[in-house]
Amino acid sequence: MRKFPHFVLLLLLAGTTTRVLAADVIDRIVAIVNGHVILQSDWDDAVRFEALVDGRPLDQLTDLDRRAALDRLIDQELLREQAQGVESPLPPAEEVKQRIQKIQSQYAATSTGGWQAALAGYGFDEKQLEARVAHDIAVLRQVEARLRPSIQIDPVSIESYYRDKLLPQLRRAGAQDVPLAQVAGKIREILTQEKVNQLFSSWLQSLRAGSKIRTPVAASSPPTLPGGQGQ
């Protein structure tokens, strides 16, 4: 799986909606994107999932965190519109497992029972988590498939990165210099990912500019906690 900056991962994770609210909770509309409705339960799920991924207690989330999660849901809906009619094959189970293990590693309770309790505390179970992570990986691949072919990294850029960034980092760390030929491939990938991220941000901005987006509720509305209780 390609490595994306944290904000990109959060954006894509925010978009996979799994209902975990109590049956008696009444949804309300929190955003309308080109006529598509995003519900309070979608927002709640995104906020709780991002907290789980970051290893943050729900009671430490701020209004800014909640607003950011809603913005990522809106961006995810814009991406979903772009992907209509495009099949997204499921990622390998091992890749999904590795991603979940990375999330799990942030928690002290790593036993099966402890991990399940931690998941439940955020309103998820293992199957829901697997579905969300699998969807995340699939969307990352779709983004790369769209943006990566247009990127060309020239030798001058690789040499500049090697000279201006990599060598100074190695020397500050007290490590020996490595030949450019030995690390050129890795540098090319780093620079490619930087370009992908730049193109991704620009693409989202253009999608927003050409879309009709409404958010009829306050951004500070708290997420519903597992069991249907407000924070």
C-alpha positions in Angstrom: 0.0 0.0 0.0 1.3 3.5 -0.9 2.1 5.9 1.9 0.0 9.0 1.9 0.2 11.9 4.4 -2.1 11.7 7.4 -4.6 14.2 6.1 -5.1 12.1 2.9 -5.6 8.9 4.9 -8.1 10.6 7.2 -10.1 11.9 4.3 -10.4 8.5 2.7 -11.1 6.8 6.0 -13.9 9.3 6.7 -15.8 8.3 3.7 -16.6 4.6 4.5 -19.9 4.8 6.4 -21.0 1.9 8.7 -24.1 2.4 10.8 -23.4 1.8 14.5 -26.0 4.0 16.1 -28.8 2.8 18.3 -32.1 2.0 16.5 -33.9 4.9 18.2 -31.6 7.6 17.1 -33.2 9.9 14.5 -30.8 11.1 11.8 -30.6 14.7 10.6 -29.0 16.2 7.6 -25.6 17.8 8.2 -24.5 18.4 4.6 -25.8 18.3 1.1 -23.3 17.7 -1.7 -24.7 18.1 -5.2 -28.0 16.8 -4.0 -26.5 13.9 -2.0 -27.4 13.9 1.7 -24.8 13.3 4.5 -26.5 12.4 7.8 -25.5 13.0 11.4 -24.9 9.2 11.7 -22.4 9.4 8.8 -20.6 12.3 10.6 -20.7 10.5 14.0 -19.1 7.4 12.4 -16.4 9.4 10.7 -15.5 11.3 13.9 -15.3 8.1 16.0 -13.4 6.2 13.4 -10.8 9.0 13.0 -10.4 9.0 16.8 -9.9 5.2 16.8 -7.2 5.5 14.0 -5.4 8.3 15.9 -5.7 6.5 19.3 -7.5 9.5 20.8 -10.2 9.3 23.4 -13.6 10.6 22.2 -13.9 13.1 25.1 -10.7 14.8 23.9 -12.1 15.7 20.5 -12.6 19.4 19.7 -15.0 21.3 17.5 -12.2 21.7 15.1 -11.8 17.9 14.9 -15.4 17.5 14.2 -15.5 20.1 11.5 -12.5 18.6 9.8 -14.2 15.2 9.8 -17.3 16.7 8.2 -15.1 18.4 5.6 -13.5 15.1 4.8 -16.9 13.5 4.4 -17.8 16.2 1.9 -14.6 15.6 -0.1 -15.2 11.9 0.0 -18.6 12.3 -1.5 -17.1 14.4 -4.3 -14.6 11.6 -4.9 -17.4 9.0 -4.9 -19.2 10.9 -7.6 -16.0 10.9 -9.7 -15.6 7.1 -9.3 -19.2 6.2 -10.4 -19.1 3.4 -12.9 -15.5 2.4 -12.0 -15.0 -0.9 -10.4 -12.9 -1.1 -7.3 -11.5 -4.6 -6.6 -11.1 -5.6 -3.0 -7.6 -5.4 -1.7 -5.7 -8.5 -0.5 -6.7 -9.7 2.9 -3.1 -9.5 4.1 -2.9 -5.9 3.3 -6.1 -5.2 5.2 -4.7 -7.2 8.1 -1.5 -5.2 8.2 -3.3 -1.9 8.2 -5.5 -3.1 11.1 -2.5 -4.3 13.1 -1.0 -0.8 12.7 -4.1 0.8 14.2 -4.2 -1.8 17.0 -0.6 -1.2 17.9 -1.5 2.2 19.3 -3.5 0.6 22.1 -2.0 -0.9 25.2 -4.7 -3.6 25.4 -3.6 -5.9 22.6 -5.2 -9.1 23.7 -8.2 -10.3 21.7 -10.7 -9.4 24.4 -9.0 -6.1 25.1 -8.9 -5.1 21.5 -12.5 -5.9 21.0 -13.4 -3.8 24.0 -11.4 -0.9 22.6 -13.3 -1.2 19.3 -16.6 -1.4 21.0 -15.7 1.8 22.9 -15.6 3.6 19.6 -18.7 1.9 18.3 -17.2 -0.6 16.0 -16.6 -4.4 15.7 -14.0 -6.3 13.8 -16.1 -6.8 10.6 -17.0 -3.2 10.4 -13.3 -2.2 10.9 -12.2 -4.6 8.2 -14.8 -3.2 5.7 -13.8 0.3 6.3 -10.0 -0.4 6.0 -10.6 -2.4 2.8 -12.6 0.4 1.3 -9.8 2.9 2.3 -7.2 0.9 0.6 -9.3 0.5 -2.5 -9.9 4.3 -2.7 -6.2 5.0 -2.3 -5.5 2.8 -5.3 -8.2 4.6 -7.3 -6.6 7.9 -6.5 -3.1 6.7 -7.5 -4.4 5.1 -10.7 -5.9 8.5 -11.7 -3.0 10.7 -10.7 0.3 8.7 -10.9 0.5 8.2 -14.7 0.7 11.9 -15.3 3.8 12.3 -13.0 7.3 12.4 -14.4 10.3 12.8 -12.0 13.5 14.0 -13.8 17.1 13.0 -12.8 17.8 16.6 -11.7 15.1 16.5 -9.1 16.4 13.2 -7.8 19.9 14.6 -7.5 18.7 17.8 -5.8 16.8 15.8 -3.2 19.8 13.6 -2.6 22.1 16.5 -2.2 19.9 19.0 -0.3 17.8 16.6 1.9 19.0 13.1 2.1 22.7 13.7 2.7 22.2 16.3 5.3 19.7 14.0 7.1 22.2 11.2 7.1 25.0 13.4 8.4 22.9 14.9 11.2 22.1 11.3 12.3 25.8 10.4 12.2 25.2 7.8 9.4 27.5 7.2 6.5 26.8 8.7 3.1 25.2 6.3 0.6 25.8 6.4 -3.2 23.1 8.2 -5.2 22.6 5.1 -7.4 21.7 3.1 -4.3 18.8 5.3 -3.2 17.7 6.9 -6.5 14.7 4.5 -6.7 13.5 5.4 -3.2 14.0 9.1 -3.9 12.0 8.8 -7.1 9.1 7.2 -5.1 9.2 9.9 -2.4 9.0 12.7 -5.0 6.3 10.9 -6.9 4.2 10.7 -3.7 4.7 14.3 -3.0 3.4 15.1 -6.5 0.5 12.8 -6.1 -0.5 14.6 -2.9 -0.2 18.0 -4.5 -2.3 16.9 -7.4 -4.8 15.3 -5.0 -5.2 18.5 -3.1 -5.7 20.6 -6.3 -8.2 18.1 -7.6 -10.3 18.3 -4.5 -10.2 22.1 -4.6 -11.4 22.1 -8.2 -14.2 19.6 -7.4 -15.4 21.8 -4.5 -15.3 24.9 -6.7 -17.6 23.2 -9.2 -20.0 21.7 -6.7 -23.0 22.8 -4.8 -22.4 22.2 -1.1 -24.6 23.1 1.9 -23.9 22.5 5.6 -27.2 23.3 7.4 -26.0 22.4 11.0 -23.3 23.9 13.3 -19.9 22.3 12.9 -19.7 21.8 16.7 -22.5 19.3 16.9 -21.0 16.4 19.0 -20.9 12.9 17.8 -23.3 10.3 19.2 -21.4 7.9 21.4 -21.9 4.1 21.2 -25.2 3.3 22.7 -26.9 6.4 21.2 -25.7 8.8 23.9 -24.4 12.3 23.0 -21.0 13.3 24.1 
